[in-house]
């Protein structure tokens, strides 16, 4: 297993939550400040499709008093419903570890539940972790079994962050094994530190109406690398940084060269996937509470209420006018990001990808 650890220096950032009046927190005492205090976030998988389309799954946010917020194991795949599929497209899917029969993973990789947690420790130190197996599936391949359509697997992927002090904010990103299709179409291990593949038989996440795409001539360039900057995360507005911020996760960048039967370039589709994106942030003057102490951060007056930003997305601009329901992020404990939990958007006309 390859392990990558970084220590991040202080950086000034201004990110804010927007609260909606009339919703009170379940806690009687806040151990940390909601807008500027220590905070962590964790997300299992999110996708940016073209520009500015995006699909962001439920994001866990650390509570305001010591406790944790954990993603439900029921989230096993992206997209999981028609709304998410209308944003991502009907060709791609991402399995998040748990599966029935048959398996989308190579032989020997067992079904498992992911572990995606954002926590505020008893010391008020924010931490986050995301770990699972991930499989990127291209249903456009038309394989008879799920494994026939799997083009990329991250086996034993784990990302974590810990913001213990302004001079001690650390991140770790690791993976047991990365599998990818080779030129012969076989799914094989390709290391554990990131990959860069050209000419992969992988189509775009979605089709354009009346497009004469050739599965044989269409290829993709795929890069897997570690998340190293806060802006590389695919996140809702309420996912904020701190004066000192640590980030981790795996980033998959795909450039798809869509071609017709004659090999003519029709368009170029760009897609970015972040798997296991996590971050923690603290103020520049943050001092952790003593472990086992009796201060306001040592024990909550009531059990902490976890926070979850629901899944949502901004649809990519398409050739046709599109109407899509978008989740804007309702946090547990009475904190709301945005003015409503759901919003109906109507996008305008331009195409989602850059034409060649």
C-alpha positions as CSV (number, residue, x, y, z in Angstrom):
1,X,0.0,0.0,0.0
2,X,1.2,3.5,-0.9
3,X,0.7,6.2,1.7
4,X,0.9,9.9,0.9
5,X,1.0,12.4,3.8
6,X,1.3,16.2,3.7
7,X,1.5,19.0,6.2
8,X,-0.3,22.2,5.0
9,X,0.7,25.7,5.8
10,X,-1.8,28.4,6.9
11,X,-3.9,30.0,4.1
12,X,-6.4,32.7,4.5
13,X,-9.9,31.9,3.1
14,X,-13.4,33.4,3.4
15,X,-16.2,30.9,3.1
16,X,-19.5,31.2,4.9
17,X,-22.7,29.3,5.7
18,X,-26.0,30.9,5.2
19,X,-28.5,30.2,7.9
20,X,-32.3,30.3,7.5
21,X,-34.1,31.9,10.4
22,X,-36.6,29.9,12.4
23,X,-34.6,26.6,12.6
24,X,-33.0,26.2,16.0
25,X,-30.1,23.9,16.8
26,X,-30.7,20.8,18.9
27,X,-27.6,21.6,21.0
28,X,-28.0,23.9,24.0
29,X,-24.4,24.9,23.8
30,X,-22.1,25.3,20.8
31,X,-18.6,24.0,21.4
32,X,-17.4,25.6,18.2
33,X,-18.4,28.6,16.2
34,X,-20.6,27.5,13.3
35,X,-19.1,30.0,10.8
36,X,-15.5,30.3,11.8
37,X,-14.7,27.4,14.2
38,X,-13.0,24.1,13.5
39,X,-14.9,22.0,10.9
40,X,-14.5,18.9,8.7
41,X,-16.3,17.5,5.7
42,X,-16.4,14.1,4.0
43,X,-17.9,13.1,0.6
44,X,-17.9,9.6,-1.0
45,X,-18.1,10.6,-4.6
46,X,-18.9,13.7,-6.7
47,X,-18.7,14.4,-10.5
48,X,-18.1,17.5,-12.6
49,X,-19.6,17.1,-16.1
50,X,-18.4,19.7,-18.6
51,X,-18.7,23.2,-17.2
52,X,-20.5,24.0,-15.0
53,X,-22.5,20.8,-14.6
54,X,-21.9,18.8,-11.4
55,X,-23.4,16.0,-9.3
56,X,-22.5,16.1,-5.6
57,X,-23.6,13.3,-3.3
58,X,-24.5,13.7,0.4
59,X,-21.7,15.6,2.2
60,X,-21.0,14.9,5.9
61,X,-20.2,17.9,8.1
62,X,-18.8,17.6,11.6
63,X,-21.3,18.6,14.4
64,X,-20.9,21.8,16.4
65,X,-20.3,19.7,19.6
66,X,-18.1,16.6,19.8
67,X,-19.6,13.8,17.7
68,X,-19.6,12.6,14.2
69,X,-21.7,12.5,11.0
70,X,-21.5,9.3,9.0
71,X,-22.8,8.6,5.5
72,X,-25.6,6.0,5.4
73,X,-24.5,2.6,3.9
74,X,-27.6,2.8,1.7
75,X,-25.7,5.0,-0.6
76,X,-24.1,2.3,-2.7
77,X,-23.9,3.8,-6.2
78,X,-23.9,7.0,-8.3
79,X,-26.3,7.8,-9.8
80,X,-28.9,6.2,-7.6
81,X,-32.1,7.7,-9.1
82,X,-33.5,9.3,-12.2
83,X,-32.7,12.8,-11.0
84,X,-29.0,12.0,-10.5
85,X,-29.0,10.1,-13.8
86,X,-30.4,13.1,-15.6
87,X,-27.4,15.2,-14.4
88,X,-24.7,12.6,-14.9
89,X,-26.0,10.8,-17.9
90,X,-27.1,7.2,-18.4
91,X,-23.8,5.7,-19.5
92,X,-21.6,6.0,-16.4
93,X,-22.0,4.6,-12.9
94,X,-19.8,4.5,-9.8
95,X,-20.1,1.6,-7.4
96,X,-19.1,2.6,-3.9
97,X,-18.1,-0.8,-2.5
98,X,-21.3,-2.8,-1.7
99,X,-22.7,-5.0,-4.4
100,X,-25.0,-7.9,-5.0
101,X,-24.4,-10.6,-7.5
102,X,-22.8,-10.3,-10.0
103,X,-19.9,-8.2,-8.9
104,X,-18.5,-5.1,-10.8
105,X,-15.1,-5.7,-9.2
106,X,-12.3,-8.1,-10.1
107,X,-12.4,-11.5,-8.5
108,X,-11.2,-11.4,-4.8
109,X,-12.6,-8.0,-4.0
110,X,-15.4,-8.6,-1.5
111,X,-18.5,-6.5,-1.1
112,X,-18.1,-3.9,1.7
113,X,-19.7,-0.9,3.1
114,X,-17.9,2.4,2.8
115,X,-16.8,4.4,5.9
116,X,-17.3,8.1,5.3
117,X,-17.2,10.2,8.5
118,X,-16.8,13.8,9.5
119,X,-16.1,14.2,13.2
120,X,-15.4,16.8,15.9
121,X,-13.2,15.1,18.5
122,X,-13.7,15.6,22.3
123,X,-10.7,18.0,22.0
124,X,-12.7,19.9,19.3
125,X,-10.1,18.8,16.7
126,X,-11.9,18.2,13.4
127,X,-11.1,15.0,11.5
128,X,-12.6,13.2,8.5
129,X,-12.1,9.9,6.7
130,X,-13.5,8.2,3.6
131,X,-12.6,4.7,2.7
132,X,-14.0,2.0,0.4
133,X,-13.6,0.3,-2.9
134,X,-14.7,2.2,-6.0
135,X,-15.5,1.0,-9.5
136,X,-16.1,3.3,-12.5
137,X,-18.5,1.6,-14.9
138,X,-19.2,2.5,-18.5
139,X,-22.6,0.9,-19.4
140,X,-22.0,2.2,-23.0
141,X,-19.6,-0.8,-23.5
142,X,-22.6,-3.1,-23.6
143,X,-21.1,-5.9,-21.6
144,X,-23.1,-8.9,-20.5
145,X,-22.0,-8.6,-16.9
146,X,-21.2,-5.6,-14.7
147,X,-17.5,-6.5,-14.6
148,X,-17.4,-6.4,-18.4
149,X,-18.3,-2.7,-18.2
150,X,-15.9,-1.7,-15.4
151,X,-13.0,0.4,-16.7
152,X,-11.4,1.6,-13.4
153,X,-11.2,0.2,-9.8
154,X,-9.6,1.7,-6.7
155,X,-9.2,-1.1,-4.3
156,X,-8.8,-0.3,-0.6
157,X,-8.9,3.5,-1.1
158,X,-8.6,5.7,1.9
159,X,-8.3,9.4,2.5
160,X,-8.2,11.2,5.8
161,X,-7.5,14.6,7.4
162,X,-6.7,15.8,10.9
163,X,-6.4,19.4,11.9
164,X,-4.9,19.1,15.4
165,X,-3.2,22.6,15.4
166,X,-2.3,25.4,13.0
167,X,1.2,23.8,12.6
168,X,-0.1,20.3,12.6
169,X,-2.8,19.9,9.9
170,X,-2.2,16.6,8.1
171,X,-3.7,14.7,5.2
172,X,-3.3,11.1,4.0
173,X,-4.3,9.5,0.7
174,X,-3.7,5.9,0.0
175,X,-4.9,2.9,-2.1
176,X,-4.2,-0.8,-2.0
177,X,-4.3,-1.2,-5.8
178,X,-5.6,0.6,-8.9
179,X,-7.0,-1.5,-11.7
180,X,-7.6,-0.2,-15.3
181,X,-8.4,-1.7,-18.7
182,X,-5.3,-2.2,-20.8
183,X,-5.1,-2.0,-24.6
184,X,-6.3,-5.6,-24.9
185,X,-9.4,-4.7,-22.9
186,X,-8.3,-6.7,-19.8
187,X,-8.8,-5.2,-16.3
188,X,-5.4,-5.4,-14.7
189,X,-3.5,-3.8,-11.7
190,X,-1.6,-0.7,-12.6
191,X,0.1,0.4,-9.4
192,X,-1.0,2.3,-6.3
193,X,0.3,5.8,-6.7
194,X,-1.8,7.2,-9.6
195,X,-2.1,6.4,-13.3
196,X,-2.1,8.2,-16.6
197,X,-3.7,6.2,-19.5
198,X,-4.2,7.3,-23.1
199,X,-6.6,5.7,-25.6
200,X,-8.8,3.9,-23.1
201,X,-11.9,2.4,-24.5
202,X,-14.3,4.6,-22.5
203,X,-17.2,6.6,-23.8
204,X,-18.7,9.9,-22.5
205,X,-21.1,9.9,-19.5
206,X,-24.0,10.8,-21.8
207,X,-24.9,11.0,-25.5
208,X,-25.8,14.0,-27.5
209,X,-29.1,13.8,-29.5
210,X,-28.6,12.4,-33.0
211,X,-24.9,11.9,-32.4
212,X,-23.3,9.2,-34.6
213,X,-20.8,8.0,-32.0
214,X,-18.6,5.0,-32.7
215,X,-17.8,2.8,-29.7
216,X,-14.7,1.4,-31.4
217,X,-13.3,4.8,-32.5
218,X,-14.2,6.8,-29.3
219,X,-11.4,6.8,-26.7
220,X,-10.6,8.6,-23.4
221,X,-7.4,9.8,-21.7
222,X,-7.7,9.0,-18.0
223,X,-5.6,10.3,-15.1
224,X,-5.9,9.3,-11.5
225,X,-4.1,11.5,-8.9
226,X,-4.3,12.7,-5.4
227,X,-6.3,15.8,-4.3
228,X,-3.8,18.3,-3.1
229,X,-5.8,21.6,-3.0
230,X,-9.1,22.7,-1.6
231,X,-10.3,24.0,-4.9
232,X,-9.9,20.5,-6.4
233,X,-12.7,19.2,-4.3
234,X,-16.2,19.1,-5.9
235,X,-18.4,20.7,-3.2
236,X,-21.5,22.6,-2.3
237,X,-21.1,26.3,-1.2
238,X,-21.5,25.4,2.4
239,X,-18.4,23.2,2.3
240,X,-15.9,25.7,3.7
241,X,-12.2,25.9,4.4
242,X,-10.5,27.5,7.4
243,X,-7.5,29.7,8.0
244,X,-5.6,26.4,8.0
245,X,-7.0,23.7,5.8
246,X,-6.1,20.0,5.0
247,X,-7.5,18.1,2.1
248,X,-7.4,14.6,0.7
249,X,-9.1,12.3,-1.8
250,X,-8.6,10.7,-5.2
251,X,-9.2,12.7,-8.4
252,X,-10.1,11.1,-11.7
253,X,-9.8,13.3,-14.8
254,X,-11.2,12.0,-18.1
255,X,-11.0,13.6,-21.5
256,X,-13.2,11.7,-24.0
257,X,-12.5,12.0,-27.7
258,X,-15.9,11.3,-29.3
259,X,-15.5,10.1,-32.8
260,X,-17.7,8.7,-35.6
261,X,-17.3,5.5,-37.6
262,X,-14.8,7.2,-39.9
263,X,-12.7,8.4,-37.0
264,X,-13.7,12.0,-37.3
265,X,-13.6,14.0,-34.0
266,X,-17.2,15.0,-33.1
267,X,-16.4,16.6,-29.7
268,X,-14.3,16.5,-26.6
269,X,-16.0,15.7,-23.3
270,X,-14.3,16.5,-20.0
271,X,-15.3,14.9,-16.8
272,X,-13.8,15.0,-13.3
273,X,-14.6,12.6,-10.5
274,X,-13.5,13.0,-6.9
275,X,-13.6,9.9,-4.8
276,X,-13.4,10.1,-1.0
277,X,-13.0,13.9,-0.9
278,X,-12.4,15.1,2.7
279,X,-11.2,18.3,4.4
280,X,-10.8,19.9,7.8
281,X,-10.3,23.6,8.6
282,X,-9.4,25.5,11.8
283,X,-8.8,29.2,12.7
284,X,-5.2,30.4,12.8
285,X,-5.4,30.8,16.6
286,X,-7.0,27.4,17.2
287,X,-6.1,25.6,20.4
288,X,-7.4,22.1,21.0
289,X,-9.2,21.4,24.3
290,X,-7.4,19.1,26.8
291,X,-8.2,15.4,26.3
292,X,-10.6,14.3,29.0
293,X,-11.1,17.9,30.3
294,X,-14.1,19.6,31.6
295,X,-14.2,22.6,29.4
296,X,-17.0,23.4,26.9
297,X,-15.4,21.2,24.3
298,X,-14.8,18.2,26.5
299,X,-18.3,16.9,26.6
300,X,-21.5,18.1,24.9
301,X,-24.4,19.2,27.1
302,X,-26.6,17.0,24.8
303,X,-25.7,14.4,22.1
304,X,-24.3,16.1,19.1
305,X,-26.6,16.3,16.1
306,X,-24.8,15.1,12.9
307,X,-24.9,17.3,9.8
308,X,-25.5,16.1,6.3
309,X,-25.6,18.2,3.1
310,X,-28.0,16.3,0.9
311,X,-27.1,15.2,-2.6
312,X,-27.6,17.7,-5.4
313,X,-26.3,18.9,-8.7
314,X,-26.1,21.5,-11.3
315,X,-27.0,20.1,-14.7
316,X,-24.6,20.6,-17.5
317,X,-25.8,22.9,-20.2
318,X,-27.3,20.9,-23.0
319,X,-28.4,21.4,-26.6
320,X,-32.0,21.4,-25.2
321,X,-33.4,23.5,-22.4
322,X,-33.2,21.3,-19.2
323,X,-35.2,21.3,-16.0
324,X,-33.6,19.5,-13.1
325,X,-34.3,19.3,-9.4
326,X,-31.2,20.4,-7.4
327,X,-30.5,19.7,-3.7
328,X,-29.2,22.8,-1.9
329,X,-28.0,21.3,1.3
330,X,-30.0,20.9,4.5
331,X,-27.7,20.3,7.5
332,X,-28.7,18.5,10.7
333,X,-29.1,20.5,13.9
334,X,-31.2,23.1,12.2
335,X,-28.5,24.7,10.0
336,X,-29.5,25.3,6.4
337,X,-27.2,26.1,3.4
338,X,-29.2,28.2,1.0
339,X,-32.8,29.4,1.2
340,X,-34.5,26.0,0.5
341,X,-33.8,22.3,0.5
342,X,-34.8,21.9,-3.1
343,X,-34.7,24.2,-6.1
344,X,-36.0,23.8,-9.6
345,X,-33.6,25.2,-12.1
346,X,-34.0,25.9,-15.8
347,X,-30.7,25.9,-17.7
348,X,-30.1,27.7,-20.9
349,X,-29.1,26.3,-24.2
350,X,-25.3,25.9,-25.0
351,X,-23.8,22.5,-25.3
352,X,-22.0,21.0,-22.3
353,X,-18.6,20.1,-23.9
354,X,-16.1,21.9,-26.0
355,X,-16.4,21.1,-29.7
356,X,-13.2,20.4,-31.6
